[in-house]
Amino acid sequence: MRRLLSIIVSLVTAISFAQQPVELPLWPDGAPNSSGLTGEEQETRPHFVTNVTHPTLTVYHPEKPNGMAIIMCPGGGYRGLGMDGEGYDMAPWFCGQGITYIVLKYRMPNGHWEVPVSDAEQAIRMVRQHAKEWNVNPYKVGLMGASAGGHLTATLATHYNSETRPDFQILLYPVVTMMQVTRGNTRTALLGKNPTMEQIQKFSAELQVTPDTPQAFIALTSDDPSVAPYHGVNYYLALQKNKVPATLHV
């Protein structure tokens, strides 16, 4: 687990929830697309799942909701998901702040970028559809992601429609650009072995920022061996250039 996330998780204390977390299927009637992956998901190392083909939302309700909701997208290079350290483990802290905390287990793209993107879009729709039931303000639904999950978050923040625009974004040591081949072949996992320049630019979030991009909080470490800091820094500079409120912590 990266040092930054270790620090964050170390701040989590034993905070009770209003009720036990609830896991919901993201597409109860079947997903609209497929990555071509088959079979059951596997835990290839402790707390890291691969071959995710059945996406879910796990919802943690705080005792005293303040109306805000955060959907967390774990990282894993678009090849797997670190569901605990970059997902479930942070629930007590967020719920302690009154935030409805939701972990998205999204499908692996296997070269089909539209698969995880559609899962993240559906997650935002579901939270807003259940806003009244979950004591959530539909205009305070944010997306959060770590590593490749940060890339998914930035993608939703720069490519959206009125239904799926996150109200804010939180990026932890995010992958942002696809202009270089990233460590662990994240780009290949998302776009395939031979992406076009149009695809590479489309999924380089620092090139897609506009003045309408949601406000952002970005945190990273300068010595991260897995995701170079220029990813988050360049995204922050693009946000600043477009006068989008943003905070960067290094």
Backbone as a ProteinNet text record, in pm:
[ID]
protein_1_A
[PRIMARY]
MRRLLSIIVSLVTAISFAQQPVELPLWPDGAPNSSGLTGEEQETRPHFVTNVTHPTLTVYHPEKPNGMAIIMCPGGGYRGLGMDGEGYDMAPWFCGQGITYIVLKYRMPNGHWEVPVSDAEQAIRMVRQHAKEWNVNPYKVGLMGASAGGHLTATLATHYNSETRPDFQILLYPVVTMMQVTRGNTRTALLGKNPTMEQIQKFSAELQVTPDTPQAFIALTSDDPSVAPYHGVNYYLALQKNKVPATLHV
[TERTIARY]
84.6	0	88.2	55.8	137.9	135.4	246.1	261.5	148.9	108.2	2.1	-124.9	-163.7	-287.2	-272.3	-152.9	-130.5	-154.4	-111.9	-133.2	-281.9	-353.6	-497	-570	-540	-608.8	-574.6	-452.4	-412.8	-493.7	-556.7	-638.2	-778.2	-813	-946.7	-959.7	-1065.6	-1092.4	-1219.3	-1247.2	-1364.4	-1490	-1554.5	-1675.8	-1790.8	-1899	-2012.2	-2089.2	-2154.9	-2237.7	-2383.9	-2465.7	-2608.4	-2666.5	-2609.1	-2652.4	-2538.1	-2549	-2444.9	-2440.2	-2321.3	-2312.8	-2396.2	-2447.7	-2533.5	-2465.4	-2454.1	-2397.2	-2510.5	-2505.4	-2609.2	-2548.9	-2618	-2569	-2580.4	-2478.5	-2480.6	-2575.9	-2582.5	-2669.1	-2758.6	-2863.8	-2946.7	-3010	-3029.4	-3088.7	-2984.5	-2858.4	-2751.2	-2685.8	-2553.9	-2478.7	-2500.6	-2488.6	-2513	-2394.1	-2282.8	-2163.6	-2081.8	-1976	-1895.4	-1749	-1662	-1518.1	-1466.8	-1551.9	-1509.8	-1452.8	-1432.1	-1383.6	-1494.7	-1457.9	-1555	-1500.6	-1585.1	-1542.9	-1560.2	-1521.1	-1537	-1418.5	-1445.2	-1334.7	-1243.2	-1117.3	-1017	-941.6	-901.9	-817	-674	-600.7	-467.5	-362.4	-389.6	-308.7	-401.7	-362.3	-455.9	-521	-653	-733.8	-725.7	-683.3	-673.7	-747.3	-855.6	-938.8	-917.7	-917.4	-903.4	-1022.6	-1028.4	-1134.4	-1273.1	-1285.2	-1414.5	-1509.6	-1618.5	-1718.3	-1858.4	-1876	-2006.4	-1991.1	-2014.4	-1990.3	-2095.7	-2052.2	-2142.3	-2114.5	-2210.8	-2193.5	-2209	-2115.3	-2128.4	-2149.1	-2264.1	-2306.5	-2293	-2222.6	-2207	-2282.7	-2382.2	-2463.7	-2412.1	-2385.1	-2340.1	-2455.1	-2422	-2525.5	-2591.6	-2512	-2564	-2527.3	-2606.5	-2572.2	-2579	-2480.1	-2478.8	-2523.2	-2566.3	-2615.3	-2512.8	-2386.7	-2281.9	-2260.1	-2229.3	-2196.2	-2067.4	-1985.1	-1861.7	-1860.5	-1838.7	-1824.8	-1676.2	-1624.2	-1481.6	-1452.5	-1355.4	-1310.5	-1170.8	-1157.4	-1024.8	-934	-803.2	-707.4	-663.8	-578.6	-528.2	-483.9	-454.2	-402.2	-501	-630.2	-735.4	-720.8	-647.3	-634.3	-690.4	-711.5	-765.8	-802.4	-850.4	-896.2	-846.5	-786	-749	-867.5	-955.6	-1086.1	-1080.9	-979.9	-974.4	-904.8	-772.5	-697	-741.9	-788.6	-835.8	-987.9	-1052.1	-1197.8	-1260.5	-1287	-1365.6	-1301.6	-1167.9	-1101.8	-1125.8	-1160.1	-1180	-1322.1	-1411.2	-1551.8	-1572.4	-1508.1	-1533	-1501.7	-1391.7	-1355	-1457.9	-1495.5	-1591.3	-1727.2	-1772	-1900.2	-1893	-1775.9	-1759.2	-1774.1	-1753.9	-1774.4	-1917.4	-2002.3	-2140.4	-2160.3	-2058.3	-2062.8	-2108.4	-2204.8	-2244.3	-2133.6	-2073.2	-1953.5	-1988.5	-1953.1	-1994.4	-1872.7	-1849.5	-1736.2	-1787.2	-1729	-1765.5	-1667.9	-1719.5	-1641.3	-1674.6	-1587.2	-1614.2	-1545.2	-1598.8	-1547.8	-1414.6	-1333.8	-1206.3	-1228.2	-1156.8	-1186.2	-1138.7	-1021.7	-968.5	-959.9	-919.4	-908.7	-1035.5	-1143.9	-1272.6	-1299.2	-1253.3	-1261	-1402.4	-1500.3	-1638.7	-1695.7	-1633.4	-1686	-1671.5	-1551.1	-1543.7	-1607	-1600.2	-1661.3	-1812	-1876.1	-2021.1	-2057.5	-1970.6	-1996.3	-1992	-1893	-1883.7	-2001.7	-2042.2	-2159.3	-2284.2	-2301.4	-2418.2	-2416.4	-2298	-2287.7	-2340.4	-2303	-2351.8	-2503.2	-2554.1	-2699.6	-2770.2	-2719.9	-2785.2	-2789	-2679	-2676.7	-2780	-2789.6	-2887.8	-3030.5	-3049.6	-3182.9	-3227	-3131.6	-3162.4	-3137.5	-3124	-3083.5	-3175.6	-3303.5	-3397.1	-3388.3	-3386.4	-3380.3	-3251.8	-3141.1	-3010.5	-2972	-3065.1	-3037.8	-2919.1	-2919.1	-2812.1	-2868.2	-2794.3	-2826.5	-2777.1	-2865.5	-2822	-2723.5	-2706.3	-2610.2	-2480.2	-2463.3	-2339.8	-2286.9	-2282.8	-2234.3	-2098	-1995	-1859.8	-1803.5	-1701.8	-1633.1	-1488.8	-1440.1	-1306.3	-1235.6	-1105.6	-1034.2	-886.8	-827	-684.5	-617.4	-502.3	-423.4	-507.1	-527.6	-611.5	-755.7	-799.8	-931.6	-937.1	-821.3	-812.9	-827.3	-772	-790.1	-936.7	-1003.8	-1146.2	-1224.3	-1187.8	-1253.7	-1231.6	-1106.7	-1076.5	-1144.7	-1158.7	-1228.7	-1374.6	-1440.2	-1580.2	-1592	-1489.6	-1493.5	-1472.4	-1418.8	-1393.6	-1477.7	-1550.1	-1641.4	-1771.2	-1873.5	-1996.3	-2115.1	-2234.8	-2356.5	-2422.6	-2539.3	-2603.2	-2635.4	-2657	-2690.3	-2568.4	-2452.9	-2337.6	-2222.7	-2241.9	-2134.7	-2118.6	-1999.3	-1977.9	-1973.4	-2020.5	-2020	-1881.8	-1797.4	-1658	-1578.5	-1447.2	-1359.5	-1246.1	-1211.6	-1099.8	-1006.8	-882.2	-786.4	-669	-642.4	-529.5	-425.6	-305.5	-195.6	-249.8	-321.2	-392.6	-303.6	-337.8	-295.1	-383.5	-324.3	-402.9	-380.4	-255.1	-227.7	-211.5	-248.4	-224.6	-120.3	-57.8	38.5	165.5	196.8	308.3	252.3	326	288.1	314	209.8	219.5	272.1	323	373.2	261.7	295.6	195.8	102.8	137	56.5	-89.2	-110	-246.3	-312.7	-236	-293	-337.5	-255.5	-291.6	-416.5	-426.3	-544.3	-670.7	-659.9	-778.3	-809.6	-707.9	-730.4	-688.5	-625.3	-577.5	-434.2	-379.4	-237.8	-206.9	-303.5	-276.9	-380.9	-382.4	-480.4	-447.2	-549	-527.9	-484.8	-425.9	-388.9	-513.2	-623.5	-748.4	-789.5	-779	-812.2	-714.5	-586.6	-485.3	-512.1	-543.1	-570.2	-702	-801.7	-931.7	-920.6	-836.1	-825	-702.3	-646.2	-546.7	-621.6	-662.4	-757.2	-703.4	-570.1	-513.9	-538.8	-568	-597.2	-745.5	-828.9	-973.9	-1041.8	-964.4	-1021.3	-1083.2	-1199.3	-1266.3	-1306.8	-1352.9	-1400.2	-1516.7	-1584	-1697.5	-1657.9	-1530.4	-1484.2	-1508.4	-1555.5	-1583.4	-1458.9	-1480.9	-1372.5	-1301.3	-1173.3	-1091.1	-1004.5	-982.9	-883.7	-789.5	-659.6	-560.1	-453.4	-419.9	-314	-221.4	-91.4	6.5	136.6	230.1	362.3	466.4	572.5	674.5	762.5	761.4	848.1	769.7	649.2	566.5	634.4	667.3	734.8	640.9	511.5	415.2	351.4	312.9	249.8	331.6	395.8	480.4	397.8	453.9	376.7	332.2	399	358.3	214.5	162	22.1	-69.2	-64.1	-150.2	-115	14.9	58.4	9.2	25.3	-18.6	-170.1	-241.2	-387.5	-424.4	-356.5	-380.1	-353.2	-244.3	-211.9	-318.1	-370.5	-477.5	-603.8	-634.7	-749.6	-728.7	-608.8	-578.7	-590.8	-540.2	-546.1	-690	-780.4	-921.9	-1002.9	-932.6	-995.3	-1096.9	-1064.2	-1145.1	-1088	-1169	-1117.8	-1051.7	-927.9	-853.9	-750.7	-727.6	-626.8	-533.1	-402.9	-302.2	-219.1	-210.3	-127.7	-20.2	105.6	218.2	291.6
-118.4	0	123.4	219.1	338.4	417.5	491.5	562.9	662.3	735.5	834.5	769.5	658.7	593.2	533.6	487.9	435.3	542.7	665.5	776.2	804.4	805.7	833.3	726.9	601	491.9	490.4	532.6	533.2	631.9	728.2	826.4	773.8	660.3	605.1	544.5	580.4	523.7	440.6	369.1	281.2	365.7	390.8	472	383.8	389.3	304	362	274.1	314.5	313.9	385.9	386.8	247.7	171.2	34.7	-36	-165.4	-240	-199	-201.4	-165.6	-259.1	-204.6	-280	-288.2	-408.8	-427.4	-441.2	-359.9	-358.4	-387.4	-465.1	-484.3	-353.7	-323.1	-198.8	-207.3	-324.2	-345.2	-466.8	-454.3	-570.8	-638.2	-562.8	-620.2	-651.9	-646.7	-675.8	-549.7	-552.4	-436.6	-416	-291.8	-263.9	-296.2	-339.7	-367.1	-476.2	-519.7	-629.2	-609.3	-652.9	-647.2	-775.5	-876.1	-1005	-1098	-1047.7	-1133.6	-1227.2	-1347.3	-1444.6	-1509.9	-1586.1	-1657.1	-1573.9	-1632.3	-1566.7	-1475.7	-1372.7	-1287.5	-1365.4	-1323.1	-1395	-1298.4	-1346.9	-1269.7	-1318.5	-1246.8	-1291.8	-1264.3	-1168.4	-1144.6	-1086	-1082.5	-1038.8	-904	-904.6	-783.7	-721.5	-798.5	-748	-843.9	-796	-882.6	-850.1	-953.5	-938.4	-1004.9	-986.4	-1045.9	-1004.3	-878	-828.3	-813.2	-887.6	-881.7	-850.4	-852.8	-823.5	-702.8	-583	-462.1	-441.7	-381	-356.3	-219.7	-174.2	-59.7	-109.5	-75.1	-103.4	29.2	43.1	171.6	169.4	268.7	287.3	413.7	396.9	509.9	563.9	693.2	750.5	765.6	773.9	793.7	930.3	1031	1167.1	1221.3	1186.9	1227.8	1379	1432.1	1576	1607.3	1504	1523.8	1497.9	1486.5	1463.8	1314.3	1277.3	1138.3	1134.9	1034.5	1012.9	869.6	855.9	724.7	698.9	593.4	562.7	459.6	491.1	399.9	349.1	226.4	173.7	165.9	160.4	147.3	3.9	-13.9	-147.1	-159.1	-44.9	-47.9	-93	-84.8	-134.4	-284.6	-353.8	-499.4	-569.4	-494.3	-546.7	-430.5	-461.1	-357.7	-387	-286.2	-296	-255.7	-349.1	-317	-273	-314.3	-278.8	-144.7	-140.3	-19.2	100	76.4	185.4	182.5	123.6	114.9	110	-11.3	-30.1	31.5	29.6	71.4	217.8	299.3	441.9	476.6	378.5	405	465.3	414.1	471.9	620.6	660.9	803.1	890.9	854.5	936.9	938.5	823.6	820.4	902.2	905.1	986.8	1134.9	1174.7	1314.2	1340.1	1236.8	1251.8	1226.9	1174.4	1153.2	1010.9	998.3	866.6	818.1	706.7	658.5	532.6	531.6	424.3	373.8	244.4	185.1	119.9	160.3	105.5	-5	-125.1	-233.7	-233.5	-176.5	-160.6	-270.4	-294.4	-401.5	-362.6	-462.3	-440.5	-422.8	-327.7	-296	-399.7	-462.1	-558.1	-495.1	-367.3	-295	-225.8	-238.6	-176.1	-63.5	56.7	168.4	198.8	172.2	208.6	128.3	15.5	-70.5	-5.4	29.4	96.7	235.1	304.5	438.1	428.5	332.8	318.6	276.7	199	160.9	283.4	369.2	489.9	583.2	593.7	675.8	621.1	489.6	427.9	445.7	442.4	462.8	600.3	702.5	837.8	844.1	783.2	781.6	715.4	600.6	526.4	606.7	672.9	751.6	863.4	929.3	1037.6	983.5	866.4	806.5	769.3	733	694.7	809.1	928.1	1040.3	1059.1	1057.8	1079.6	965.8	843.7	725.3	721.7	768.4	762.1	892.3	986.8	1116.8	1188.1	1187.5	1249.8	1366.5	1475.7	1587.6	1551.5	1542.3	1499.1	1594.5	1713.7	1810.7	1811.4	1709.9	1696.5	1554.1	1504.2	1368.6	1378.4	1334.2	1342.5	1207.2	1209.4	1087.8	1096.1	985.1	979.1	855.7	866.3	750.8	755.2	637.2	622.9	553.9	605.5	545.1	534.6	414.1	401.9	443	424.3	475	626.1	691.2	835.4	873.3	789.7	815.2	803.1	701.3	685.6	806.8	854.8	972.6	1094.8	1118.5	1233.2	1221.2	1098.4	1077.7	1118.8	1078.4	1118.1	1268.3	1328.7	1472.4	1556	1494.5	1568.4	1519.2	1409.3	1357.1	1317.7	1396	1368.3	1431.2	1389.2	1459.7	1510.5	1569.3	1631.4	1530.4	1404.5	1300.1	1249.4	1254	1182.4	1273.2	1403.1	1493.9	1485.6	1449.5	1454.7	1599.8	1625	1762.3	1804.4	1708.9	1736.3	1608.7	1621.7	1506.5	1508.2	1388.4	1370.8	1267.3	1306.8	1219.2	1191	1063.8	1021.6	955.5	1013	969.3	916.2	1002.2	953.7	931.6	831.5	825.8	925.5	1009.7	1110.9	1104	1103.7	1109.3	970.4	958.4	837.4	862.9	981.2	1017.9	933.8	883.7	790.6	654.5	549.2	415.9	412.1	390.4	398.8	269.4	281.5	165	61.1	-63.9	-168.8	-176.5	-100.5	-104.2	-67.3	33.7	81.9	124.2	193	238.5	121	16.8	-100.4	-167.3	-177.7	-239.9	-163	-30.5	51.3	60.5	86.2	120.7	12.4	-94.2	-197.4	-171.4	-262.5	-256.1	-148.4	-112.3	-16.6	95.4	178.4	287.2	393.6	460.6	571.6	695.2	791.8	916.1	987.5	975.2	1035.9	976.8	844.5	780.7	822.1	825.9	863.6	1004	1096.1	1233.6	1243.9	1169	1173.4	1129.4	1031.2	977.6	1030.3	1139.2	1216.4	1333.8	1318.3	1413	1554.8	1569.8	1704.9	1782.8	1712.3	1777.1	1804.8	1756.1	1763.7	1858.1	1925.3	2015.5	2137.1	2178.6	2300.6	2380.6	2503.4	2580.2	2515	2418.4	2350.8	2222.5	2187.8	2068.8	2086.1	1983.3	1996.3	2030.4	2098.2	2132.9	2007	2023.3	1905.1	1920.1	1806.5	1790.6	1681.5	1710.5	1615.6	1596.5	1471.9	1442.1	1336.1	1356.7	1262.6	1277	1185.7	1195.5	1214.2	1286.3	1316.6	1196.6	1094.8	978.2	851	865.8	748.7	665.8	539.7	457.9	402.8	413.7	353.8	455.6	570.7	674.8	802.7	845.1	964.1	1087	1177.6	1293.2	1387.2	1383.6	1476.1	1452.9	1332.8	1308.1	1406.2	1404.2	1490.9	1636.9	1668.1	1807.7	1870.1	1800.9	1855.9	1872	1781.5	1795.8	1919.5	1938.4	2057.6	2185.2	2188.1	2306.3	2331.7	2224.5	2240.7	2296.8	2251.4	2305.3	2452.8	2488	2627.9	2714.6	2665.7	2740.1	2770.3	2677.8	2695.4	2755.2	2800.9	2868.5	2779	2649.7	2554.4	2547.1	2565	2554.9	2419.1	2421	2296.3	2314.6	2206.8	2203.9	2087.3	2112.2	2008.3	1994	1870.8	1841	1740.5	1776.2	1688.6	1652
0	0	0	-83	-93.5	36.2	58.7	184.7	208.4	104.2	121.8	172.4	110	151.7	290.1	324.2	458.7	563.2	532.7	625.8	641	528.1	532.6	613.9	584.5	653.2	801.4	836.2	977.3	1059	992.1	1062.7	1093	1032.2	1050.5	1190.4	1260.1	1391.6	1384.9	1492.6	1495.6	1509.9	1400.6	1398.5	1353.9	1425	1391.1	1273.8	1199.7	1087.9	1131.8	1055.2	1084.6	1064.7	971.6	945.3	874.5	859.8	790.9	643.3	583.4	441.7	356.1	248.5	157.7	21.8	-32.2	-166	-266.9	-371.5	-473.6	-610.5	-693.4	-830.4	-908	-986.1	-1062.4	-1180.5	-1241.6	-1358	-1330.9	-1252.3	-1218.6	-1339.6	-1446.6	-1567.9	-1673.9	-1635.6	-1730.4	-1782.9	-1794.4	-1842.7	-1992.1	-2040.1	-2181.8	-2271.9	-2214.2	-2293.8	-2225.1	-2291.4	-2237.1	-2273.5	-2183.7	-2209.9	-2274.3	-2278.7	-2331.9	-2226.6	-2104.5	-1996.8	-1950.3	-1911.2	-1861.3	-1734.8	-1669.5	-1549.6	-1424.6	-1311.8	-1182.7	-1152.7	-1073.1	-1030.8	-936.8	-931.2	-853.5	-763.2	-646.5	-556.8	-578.4	-662.7	-702.1	-595.2	-509.7	-390.6	-285.7	-159.5	-55.5	-86.5	-84.9	-99.8	-239.2	-338.8	-475.9	-567.5	-630.4	-713.8	-861.2	-942.3	-1087.1	-1155.7	-1287.1	-1368.6	-1319.7	-1280.9	-1232.7	-1350.9	-1348.1	-1455.5	-1403.4	-1270	-1210.7	-1117.7	-1168.9	-1090	-981.7	-871.9	-759.1	-697.7	-619.1	-530.6	-387.7	-300.8	-158.2	-87.6	-22.3	33.4	185.1	238.3	382.8	423.2	510.5	554.6	687.9	697.3	824.2	922.3	1050.3	1151.4	1137.4	1101.5	1089.3	951.3	849.8	713.4	694.8	622.7	593.9	451.8	378.2	242.6	134.2	171.3	72.1	51.1	-73.2	-106.4	-186.7	-160.3	-234.9	-285.9	-416.4	-479.5	-500.4	-439.8	-446.6	-554.1	-640.7	-746	-710.7	-663.1	-628.7	-751.4	-724.9	-833.4	-853.8	-953.9	-986	-1130.2	-1193.1	-1328.8	-1433.6	-1405.1	-1494.8	-1520.8	-1432	-1441.5	-1318.5	-1213.8	-1089.3	-999.7	-879.4	-786.8	-646	-584.3	-443.6	-358.3	-332.1	-274.6	-128.5	-54.9	87.3	108.6	86	112.7	31.9	-90	-175.3	-189.6	-90.1	-95.9	40.5	88.7	210.6	335	343	467	502.4	405.7	432.3	474.3	470.8	502.8	641.3	747.3	880.1	888.2	825.8	833.9	764.3	642.3	569.1	637.9	684.2	755	883.2	945.5	1064.5	1037.4	911.8	872.3	824.6	831.4	786.2	638.3	571.9	427.2	395.6	306.5	256.6	163.6	199.7	130.2	52.3	-75	-165	-240.9	-237.6	-308.7	-436.8	-548.2	-678.2	-717.7	-731.7	-791.1	-940.2	-1018.7	-1161.8	-1242.6	-1360.7	-1445.8	-1510.9	-1537.3	-1604.1	-1754	-1815.7	-1955.7	-2056.8	-2029.4	-2126.7	-2265.6	-2269.4	-2395.4	-2439.8	-2363.9	-2397.3	-2296.3	-2328	-2233.4	-2188.4	-2275.3	-2244.3	-2127.2	-2093.5	-1987.2	-1849.6	-1802.7	-1672.6	-1672.9	-1786.2	-1792.9	-1773.3	-1838.8	-1823.1	-1681	-1615.7	-1476.3	-1385.1	-1404	-1321.5	-1347.2	-1472.1	-1504	-1435.4	-1441.1	-1379.2	-1228	-1168.3	-1023.4	-984.4	-1060	-1031	-1047.8	-1154.1	-1174.3	-1056.5	-1013.3	-905.2	-776.3	-743.9	-620.5	-628	-740.1	-753.3	-754.9	-813.6	-813.1	-672.3	-585.8	-447.8	-349.2	-399.6	-314.5	-194	-215.8	-105	-3.9	-53.4	33.6	115.8	56.9	122.7	192.5	198	262.1	197.3	65.1	-12.4	-92.5	-95.4	-183.4	-323.3	-423.8	-556.7	-622.6	-564	-616.8	-536.4	-451.3	-373.8	-384.5	-507.3	-533.7	-601.4	-531.7	-585.1	-621.4	-706.2	-748.5	-699.2	-646.9	-589.2	-642.7	-668	-718.7	-686	-675.2	-648.5	-765.9	-807.9	-913.8	-1042	-1096.5	-1215.8	-1187.1	-1062.3	-1024.5	-1031.3	-1008.5	-1027.2	-1173.1	-1261.3	-1404.3	-1443	-1390.8	-1419.4	-1368.7	-1250.5	-1194.2	-1282.4	-1323.3	-1408.2	-1544.5	-1593.4	-1720.3	-1709.1	-1600.5	-1580	-1559.3	-1499	-1472.5	-1598.3	-1703	-1826.6	-1944.2	-1926	-2028.7	-1958.6	-1972.6	-1898.2	-1969.5	-1927.2	-1966	-1838.2	-1851.1	-1734.9	-1625.4	-1661.9	-1564	-1488.2	-1552.4	-1498	-1455	-1456.3	-1413.3	-1262.2	-1212.9	-1068	-1022.1	-901.3	-850.1	-802.6	-772.2	-738	-759.2	-763.2	-785.5	-683.9	-636	-543.7	-605.6	-628.4	-694.6	-602.2	-576.4	-494.5	-584.6	-588.7	-676.5	-809.5	-883.7	-1002	-1123.9	-1202.2	-1341.4	-1415.6	-1498.9	-1569.9	-1720	-1761.5	-1904.4	-1964.5	-2090.9	-2168.3	-2277.3	-2273.7	-2376.9	-2368.3	-2248.8	-2232.6	-2190.5	-2224	-2176.8	-2027.3	-1950.1	-1805.1	-1745.1	-1623.8	-1550.9	-1537.4	-1561.3	-1549.7	-1668.7	-1775.6	-1897.9	-1874	-1790.9	-1766.9	-1896.7	-1982.2	-2109.4	-2194.5	-2200.9	-2280.4	-2225.5	-2093.4	-2032.6	-2066.2	-2074.3	-2101.7	-2250.4	-2332.2	-2473.1	-2571.6	-2522.7	-2612.9	-2656.7	-2735.6	-2772.3	-2875.1	-2956.9	-3064.6	-3065.7	-2961.6	-2958.8	-3063	-3111.5	-3203.5	-3124.8	-3194.3	-3127.5	-3075.7	-3146.4	-3099.3	-2964.3	-2949.7	-2822.1	-2712.4	-2744.8	-2646.1	-2593	-2681.8	-2640	-2563.8	-2608.3	-2540.9	-2396.3	-2369	-2233.3	-2158.7	-2208.7	-2134.6	-2073.8	-1949.2	-1889.2	-1883	-1874.3	-1868.1	-1996.8	-2106.5	-2234.5	-2252.3	-2162.6	-2179.2	-2080.4	-1998.2	-1897.7	-1965.3	-1916.6	-1961.1	-1837.7	-1856	-1739.8	-1666.4	-1729.3	-1665.7	-1593.3	-1594	-1522.6	-1372.8	-1302.8	-1159.1	-1077.8	-966.9	-875.4	-827.2	-789.7	-763.8	-639.9	-573.7	-467.3	-513.8	-518.3	-567.9	-461.2	-431	-334.5	-392.8	-377.6	-429.7	-352.1	-376	-315.3	-424.9	-393.5	-493.7	-525.9	-439.8	-460.6	-490.6	-542.9	-573.7	-682.8	-656.2	-757	-863.8	-842.2	-935	-1028.7	-975.5	-1057	-1041.7	-1147.6	-1142.7	-1105.2	-1025.5	-979.2	-1089.4	-1206.7	-1312.7	-1357.2	-1338.6	-1374.9	-1301.6	-1169.8	-1090.7	-1103.5	-1112.8	-1122.8	-1252.9	-1364.1	-1492.5	-1498.5	-1433.7	-1428.2	-1347.3	-1236.6	-1154.3	-1234.4	-1310	-1389.9	-1496.8	-1555.8	-1655.1	-1590.4	-1470	-1397.4	-1367	-1321.8	-1292.3	-1417	-1528.4	-1654.2	-1693.4	-1661.5	-1695.9	-1581.3	-1477.8	-1362.9	-1290.7	-1285.5	-1209.6	-1067.9	-964.7	-827.7	-804.3	-756.2	-736.4	-626.5	-552.9	-447.8	-474.2	-463.9	-483.9	-357.1	-305.7	-188.9	-229.2	-209.5	-243.6	-115.5
[MASK]
++++++++++++++++++++++++++++++++++++++++++++++++++++++++++++++++++++++++++++++++++++++++++++++++++++++++++++++++++++++++++++++++++++++++++++++++++++++++++++++++++++++++++++++++++++++++++++++++++++++++++++++++++++++++++++++++++++++++++++++++++++++++++

